[in-house]
Amino acid sequence: MRAAFVLAPLGLAVVSLLTACSEPPGTSLFPLDQGRSWTYRLTSEWENNTSERETVVLTNVGRDSTLDSGAAFRRRSDSGIDYWLRADATGIYRVATKMDVEDAPNLDPKPRYVLKAPIAVGTGWPASTTTYLLRRRADFPPEIRHSHPSVPMVYTVVALNQKVETPAGAFDGCVKVQGEAKLKLFSDPVKGWQDMPLTTLEWYCPGVGLVRVERSEPANSTFLMGGTMKMELMSWH
């Protein structure tokens, strides 16, 4: 995810979920305060019956003033990626990213929402994603994300007050967000060009943050290989 993804990044709830009425919407569901840390188990499975498992750690560095556009909250992944985020009355959104090999942060051309207000069923917003699982079976590099780094996806709040079970425990009052996109790729000589569905499900819980992600990128093709990915919270503080 990501993961960048995550990941990254990677959804917001009703007023009763906020820790204080003066806080921007979503800060209880996506905490930005310094010192918070989350450890996830990331499991990827492909259509050729292979799988990978790894651990992902995200840490809030705190308020950072290095961006030309002003201060933002910096979140760091142990994979070597930094994310800068802001929160206001419109929700929580990313404004820049940076990989360790880059000299300076890359500013997003416009805010990339993680969670958008109001936090209610039906609230939706567009945001870019990429492919995490789709691969070409023969070409190099095999990952589709190298040729399609930005895919438009639409995210929607689909449920409130959800209960979620994770290795870190059970959480109540969570918000479920669904992301949907399609990417047109050449499937094989028989099927030709097809719209490959990309689907993400995310659960955000009050006082904790992101606790679970499920990603589906099926291919069912002789030229392409797809799969599924699951990210689950193992511990947090």
Backbone torsions as a table, in degrees:
resi	resn	phi	psi	omega
1	MET	NA	172.9	146.2
2	ARG	171.8	NA	NA
3	ALA	NA	94.9	-178.2
4	ALA	-57.8	-25.7	-146.0
5	PHE	-31.5	-149.4	148.8
6	VAL	128.9	-40.0	-34.5
7	LEU	-51.8	51.8	-171.7
8	ALA	-145.7	-99.2	-141.5
9	PRO	-87.4	78.3	71.7
10	LEU	116.7	NA	NA
11	GLY	NA	NA	NA
12	LEU	NA	-164.5	-162.7
13	ALA	-134.5	-176.2	-177.8
14	VAL	-65.5	163.7	-174.5
15	VAL	-57.2	-32.7	-177.6
16	SER	-64.2	-14.8	179.8
17	LEU	-85.8	-12.9	-176.1
18	LEU	-78.4	144.1	-178.6
19	THR	-74.2	-24.6	176.6
20	ALA	-155.4	142.5	-173.0
21	CYS	-68.7	-16.4	178.9
22	SER	-83.2	-11.1	-178.8
23	GLU	-77.9	148.8	175.3
24	PRO	-62.8	151.9	179.4
25	PRO	-57.8	132.7	173.5
26	GLY	98.2	-11.3	-176.4
27	THR	-68.0	-22.2	173.4
28	SER	-74.9	-32.2	-178.4
29	LEU	-86.5	-17.4	179.1
30	PHE	-142.8	75.3	-174.5
31	PRO	-60.5	139.4	-179.0
32	LEU	-117.2	-2.6	-174.9
33	ASP	-67.1	147.1	-174.6
34	GLN	-61.3	141.0	174.8
35	GLY	94.4	-11.9	178.2
36	ARG	-71.9	144.8	-178.4
37	SER	-146.1	144.9	-178.6
38	TRP	-132.9	134.2	176.3
39	THR	-115.6	126.8	-175.9
40	TYR	-119.9	150.1	168.9
41	ARG	-99.2	121.8	-177.4
42	LEU	-111.2	119.5	-178.9
43	THR	-121.7	124.6	178.8
44	SER	-117.1	135.6	179.1
45	GLU	-131.6	133.8	-178.0
46	TRP	-109.7	165.9	-175.3
47	GLU	-70.4	-9.4	175.1
48	ASN	-94.9	16.4	176.5
49	ASN	69.3	22.5	171.1
50	THR	-99.9	158.2	-178.5
51	SER	-148.7	158.9	176.2
52	GLU	-136.7	149.0	176.6
53	ARG	-137.0	136.1	178.0
54	GLU	-148.4	170.8	178.0
55	THR	-112.7	136.1	-180.0
56	VAL	-120.4	132.1	178.7
57	VAL	-120.9	127.0	176.1
58	LEU	-115.4	135.3	-177.0
59	THR	-133.2	135.7	175.0
60	ASN	-83.0	117.8	-179.4
61	VAL	-80.7	-32.0	-179.5
62	GLY	119.8	-173.9	-178.7
63	ARG	-70.6	132.1	-174.1
64	ASP	-127.7	137.9	-175.6
65	SER	-113.5	20.7	-176.5
66	THR	-79.4	-18.7	-177.8
67	LEU	-75.4	141.0	177.3
68	ASP	-62.8	-27.5	-177.7
69	SER	-81.7	-1.8	179.4
70	GLY	116.9	179.8	-175.6
71	ALA	-68.5	148.3	176.1
72	ALA	-153.2	164.0	177.8
73	PHE	-86.3	129.8	-178.1
74	ARG	-101.5	132.6	177.0
75	ARG	-122.5	133.5	-174.9
76	ARG	-118.9	136.7	173.7
77	SER	-97.8	144.6	178.7
78	ASP	-69.9	-4.7	174.3
79	SER	-81.4	-3.9	177.0
80	GLY	97.0	27.7	178.9
81	ILE	-123.0	134.7	175.2
82	ASP	-109.2	143.7	178.6
83	TYR	-126.1	136.7	175.2
84	TRP	-109.6	130.1	-175.6
85	LEU	-131.1	154.4	174.5
86	ARG	-131.2	159.8	177.9
87	ALA	-134.2	133.1	174.1
88	ASP	-150.3	-164.1	-175.5
89	ALA	-64.1	-17.6	-178.8
90	THR	-88.6	-13.6	179.6
91	GLY	133.6	-157.3	179.0
92	ILE	-111.1	132.0	-177.1
93	TYR	-146.6	150.9	177.8
94	ARG	-88.5	141.7	-179.7
95	VAL	-121.2	-13.5	-179.4
96	ALA	-165.3	158.5	174.1
97	THR	-139.7	160.4	176.8
98	LYS	-156.8	131.8	172.1
99	MET	-94.1	156.7	-176.5
100	ASP	-58.4	-29.3	-177.4
101	VAL	-80.8	-5.1	-178.5
102	GLU	-96.9	149.2	-176.7
103	ASP	-76.7	-34.4	-174.1
104	ALA	-144.4	159.2	177.6
105	PRO	-62.7	147.8	174.9
106	ASN	-98.3	114.0	-178.6
107	LEU	-73.3	135.7	173.1
108	ASP	-69.0	137.7	-179.7
109	PRO	-61.1	-28.1	173.2
110	LYS	-150.6	161.2	-176.9
111	PRO	-54.1	133.8	179.1
112	ARG	-106.5	98.4	-172.5
113	TYR	-67.6	137.8	169.5
114	VAL	-94.5	-45.2	176.1
115	LEU	-140.5	135.3	-176.5
116	LYS	-120.9	138.9	176.5
117	ALA	-82.3	154.6	-2.6
118	PRO	-77.2	153.7	180.0
119	ILE	-86.1	93.6	-176.9
120	ALA	-153.1	152.5	178.3
121	VAL	-58.5	129.5	-179.4
122	GLY	104.0	-18.1	176.4
123	THR	-63.9	129.4	-177.7
124	GLY	-137.0	162.3	179.4
125	TRP	-161.4	151.4	175.9
126	PRO	-88.9	149.7	174.3
127	ALA	-160.1	150.1	-179.4
128	SER	-80.5	151.1	174.6
129	THR	-140.0	-176.5	171.7
130	THR	-141.1	178.9	178.2
131	THR	-90.7	135.4	179.0
132	TYR	-106.0	-20.7	-171.9
133	LEU	-122.9	-33.4	-177.1
134	LEU	-61.3	132.3	-179.1
135	ARG	-138.6	153.0	169.4
136	ARG	-85.9	137.9	-175.6
137	ARG	-74.0	-26.1	-173.7
138	ALA	-118.0	-34.1	-173.1
139	ASP	-74.9	163.3	176.1
140	PHE	-130.4	134.5	-5.4
141	PRO	-71.1	149.0	-173.6
142	PRO	-73.7	-27.3	-173.5
143	GLU	-68.8	128.6	-179.8
144	ILE	-64.6	-27.3	-176.2
145	ARG	-61.3	-22.0	179.2
146	HIS	-69.3	-32.7	178.6
147	SER	-96.3	-15.9	-179.8
148	HIS	-133.7	71.9	-174.5
149	PRO	-72.8	-16.9	-177.6
150	SER	-137.2	114.6	-179.5
151	VAL	-120.8	126.9	179.0
152	PRO	-66.5	130.9	177.0
153	MET	-130.6	146.7	176.1
154	VAL	-110.0	123.9	179.5
155	TYR	-102.9	143.8	-179.1
156	THR	-142.2	136.0	170.8
157	VAL	-72.9	118.4	-174.5
158	VAL	-109.4	-14.5	179.6
159	ALA	-162.7	148.7	174.8
160	LEU	-117.8	167.9	174.1
161	ASN	54.9	41.9	179.2
162	GLN	-87.1	149.3	172.4
163	LYS	-104.9	130.9	-175.6
164	VAL	-126.7	131.1	176.3
165	GLU	-99.3	129.8	177.3
166	THR	-138.3	168.1	174.6
167	PRO	-60.0	-22.4	179.0
168	ALA	-83.3	-7.5	-179.5
169	GLY	129.8	-174.9	-179.9
170	ALA	-101.2	139.9	-177.9
171	PHE	-127.9	141.8	-179.5
172	ASP	-113.8	164.3	175.3
173	GLY	69.5	26.3	-174.2
174	CYS	-85.2	156.4	178.9
175	VAL	-105.7	131.1	179.7
176	LYS	-105.2	128.9	-179.3
177	VAL	-120.5	137.2	178.0
178	GLN	-118.5	133.7	175.3
179	GLY	-115.4	136.9	-179.3
180	GLU	-134.2	136.8	177.9
181	ALA	-150.9	164.9	174.6
182	LYS	-134.6	140.9	179.7
183	LEU	-128.4	119.7	-178.0
184	LYS	-80.4	120.2	-179.3
185	LEU	-135.5	156.0	175.7
186	PHE	-78.3	110.9	-173.8
187	SER	-76.7	-55.0	176.9
188	ASP	-173.4	172.3	-176.6
189	PRO	-63.4	-23.4	-179.2
190	VAL	-83.0	-49.9	-177.1
191	LYS	-84.0	-22.7	-179.7
192	GLY	69.2	-146.3	179.7
193	TRP	-78.1	134.4	-179.5
194	GLN	-137.0	153.0	172.8
195	ASP	-83.9	109.6	179.2
196	MET	-86.2	123.0	-179.0
197	PRO	-77.8	138.1	172.8
198	LEU	-119.3	122.4	-176.1
199	THR	-130.1	133.2	177.7
200	THR	-125.6	137.8	170.6
201	LEU	-121.4	132.4	-178.2
202	GLU	-132.1	142.3	177.4
203	TRP	-123.1	124.1	178.5
204	TYR	-115.1	130.8	-174.8
205	CYS	-120.2	140.4	-175.3
206	PRO	-61.3	133.2	179.1
207	GLY	80.4	-8.7	-176.4
208	VAL	-118.8	-53.9	-176.6
209	GLY	113.5	-148.1	179.9
210	LEU	-71.8	123.9	-178.0
211	VAL	-115.8	-18.8	-177.2
212	ARG	-158.4	141.4	174.1
213	VAL	-136.4	136.8	173.2
214	GLU	-126.5	129.2	-177.8
215	ARG	-124.4	135.5	179.1
216	SER	-128.2	126.2	177.2
217	GLU	-137.3	73.7	-178.2
218	PRO	-72.9	151.3	177.6
219	ALA	-123.2	-53.0	-178.6
220	ASN	50.2	53.5	-172.1
221	SER	-139.5	153.7	176.7
222	THR	-79.9	-23.9	179.7
223	PHE	-93.8	-25.1	-173.8
224	LEU	-121.6	156.6	176.0
225	MET	-131.7	130.2	178.6
226	GLY	-114.6	-168.1	-179.9
227	GLY	179.5	-165.9	179.3
228	THR	-132.3	155.0	179.5
229	MET	-137.6	141.6	177.4
230	LYS	-133.1	130.9	176.1
231	MET	-121.6	122.0	-175.3
232	GLU	-126.2	140.3	179.4
233	LEU	-70.7	127.4	178.5
234	MET	-102.0	-36.9	178.2
235	SER	-160.6	161.6	-179.7
236	TRP	-161.3	157.4	174.4
237	HIS	-157.4	NA	NA
